[in-house]
Amino acid sequence: MTDVFLIAFILLAAGVIAVPLATRFGLGSVLGYLIAGVAIGPILNALGVDVIAVQHFAEFGVVMMLFLVGLELEPPVLWSMRNRLLGLGGGQVFLTAAAIGGGALFFGLSWQLAVTVGLILALSSTAIVLQTLQEKGLMRSDGGQAGFSVLLFQDIAVIPILAFLPLLALPDAAHDGAGHEGADGHDAGLSLVEGLAGWQAGLVTLAAVAAVLVGGSYLTRPLFRMVASAGLRELFSAAALLIVIAISLLMSLVGLSPALGAFLAGVVLANSEYRHELEADIDPFRGLLLGLFFITIGAGIDFALMSENLSTILSLTVGVLVVKGAILFALARLFQVEGADKWLFSLGLAQAGEFGFVLISFALSNRLLPGEIASILQLVIAISMLATPGLFILWERVFAARGVTQQEAEADDIDQVAPVIVCGCGRMGGIIQNMIKTAGYETTVIDYNSKQLEAMRRIGFRVFFGDATRPDLLAAAGIARAKLVIVAIDNKDQITTLTRYIVENYPQVHVIARAVDRPHVFELWAAGCRDVIRETYDSSLRIARSAYEALGIPREQAERMVEVLDEADKKVTRAIAEHAKPGELWYEDEGLVRAVNRVREPATAHAARQVEEIRRGPRS
């Protein structure tokens, strides 16, 4: 028992220490787990730990991940993304697998091995790419959306790939392994298809899949209702785990991938009223087991093999990055992903991904890959993932700047000078400019989303394509003679930069700036803007007013109560903004906390008294 505790301590401590450090340096959690595994690999070997056995246990995290992927796949979402999902995603996987597989075939691998290697390296890192796009505020860009479509297709494609790989098993290897291992390569023990004729085994397999689909549709809801009636949260978590484990067991008994069954069950339950509860209960286990899986991958890296084949491994890694990047670039041009977004898409997804580790493990268990090739592939995947942050830095410093230059050359000539300039015409700026225009004021609208602008032009609005953060474009828009500039773009850093530029260079112009959150309010205040609007704040006030009305308070009184609380919040926010330093947490400064409380406490108490008086007033 002591040995178990020691191993658990080492694994957890490595993850807890390495992942936050990796995240802080922009490497992401997956690379953090890999680095943790590399660091503790010698320790585990010295203790005689069977890393492969731990890895087989941790693979259940992959099953859980695919169950959660299935839960996310609602038909309307997939339908809206169908063109890029199938075109970009399908094209990327097929072309990359064909190109890499062709290269492997050229260097003497059998066609079965070549196809396996191509499929393994065709996938990109969902965890790293999505996290990086979100951190850099690029998810809503055209390149970010295109990348998301490809990653989603890859996540779905893992299922048929897992089903397809066993068909490639080498005859000798398959014969050697027959009767000893299940579809996942682990000791099967029990099997529902052992000894059956081919058609009988096929019928049993189809019956198992049908049982998952029918059970997910008709049996899980009564089960969850019964569990929910007990009122015990831990019982619901146990039921969620029971479903995933039961499906995995059934799939293993009929020789199919447990991940396939979990994915099918997730899709069936995607529209269930228990979907979000299932996600909340399964996700922590999924995260821990996946983390453990990546740690075991890092711990299992053969550094002796790497030192012996360093030039080969580095050459293969560069080759994968170049081939995938070139294919992604060609697809981006074909699907009209333009400018800097094209390079973001091409460089961001050029690496191999975490599912490659899963497929390698699966291929090994099905005797598809020799151990030496599997070890080399693991090193290639890990190094390409480690290179990903550098590729994003390359994009930011070279291609993003070049994309801005191209936009400068292609920006519209602004032949209209209006008293109001609206920078950004998305979900916020579009509504703002429409209301101002309806009131009879002329506006100059600048945005770099060509599709959004084209839609607005078709319904009669005068809008101009260009980067609103460019000083020359602002000058052409007549900012020197404008009365008002509304900064409504959706990038936090760009909002701050643009606001500071206008305040410093055109102090006579009134600036209304969109703030992403309360800390952003303080940044904009420090930049000199005194008219800052939090993007979700007014919606919160309206919800509060509706809540008051739902509780029986008349509309007029509810509006007055909200006005009082709004004024109190503004006083407190202003007090913090006047003293806070951008980038620092104000509540960690004791002096600032005392200064804020001198404003907050009386303002809050006064607001509470006013609200109570209004609430007790005469009701109609």
Secondary structure as GFF3:
##gff-version 3
##sequence-region A 1 620
A	DSSP	alpha_helix	2	24	.	.	.	ID=ss1
A	DSSP	alpha_helix	29	46	.	.	.	ID=ss2
A	DSSP	alpha_helix	51	58	.	.	.	ID=ss3
A	DSSP	alpha_helix	60	72	.	.	.	ID=ss4
A	DSSP	alpha_helix	75	80	.	.	.	ID=ss5
A	DSSP	alpha_helix	82	84	.	.	.	ID=ss6
A	DSSP	pi_helix	85	90	.	.	.	ID=ss7
A	DSSP	alpha_helix	91	106	.	.	.	ID=ss8
A	DSSP	alpha_helix	111	122	.	.	.	ID=ss9
A	DSSP	alpha_helix	126	135	.	.	.	ID=ss10
A	DSSP	alpha_helix	142	164	.	.	.	ID=ss11
A	DSSP	three_ten_helix	165	168	.	.	.	ID=ss12
A	DSSP	alpha_helix	171	177	.	.	.	ID=ss13
A	DSSP	alpha_helix	198	218	.	.	.	ID=ss14
A	DSSP	alpha_helix	220	229	.	.	.	ID=ss15
A	DSSP	alpha_helix	233	253	.	.	.	ID=ss16
A	DSSP	alpha_helix	258	268	.	.	.	ID=ss17
A	DSSP	alpha_helix	275	299	.	.	.	ID=ss18
A	DSSP	alpha_helix	303	308	.	.	.	ID=ss19
A	DSSP	alpha_helix	310	334	.	.	.	ID=ss20
A	DSSP	alpha_helix	339	348	.	.	.	ID=ss21
A	DSSP	alpha_helix	354	365	.	.	.	ID=ss22
A	DSSP	alpha_helix	371	394	.	.	.	ID=ss23
A	DSSP	pi_helix	395	399	.	.	.	ID=ss24
A	DSSP	alpha_helix	400	410	.	.	.	ID=ss25
A	DSSP	beta_strand	420	423	.	.	.	ID=ss26
A	DSSP	alpha_helix	429	438	.	.	.	ID=ss27
A	DSSP	beta_strand	443	447	.	.	.	ID=ss28
A	DSSP	alpha_helix	450	458	.	.	.	ID=ss29
A	DSSP	beta_strand	463	465	.	.	.	ID=ss30
A	DSSP	alpha_helix	471	476	.	.	.	ID=ss31
A	DSSP	three_ten_helix	479	481	.	.	.	ID=ss32
A	DSSP	beta_strand	484	487	.	.	.	ID=ss33
A	DSSP	alpha_helix	492	505	.	.	.	ID=ss34
A	DSSP	beta_strand	510	515	.	.	.	ID=ss35
A	DSSP	alpha_helix	518	526	.	.	.	ID=ss36
A	DSSP	beta_strand	532	534	.	.	.	ID=ss37
A	DSSP	alpha_helix	537	550	.	.	.	ID=ss38
A	DSSP	alpha_helix	555	579	.	.	.	ID=ss39
A	DSSP	three_ten_helix	586	588	.	.	.	ID=ss40
A	DSSP	alpha_helix	590	616	.	.	.	ID=ss41
###
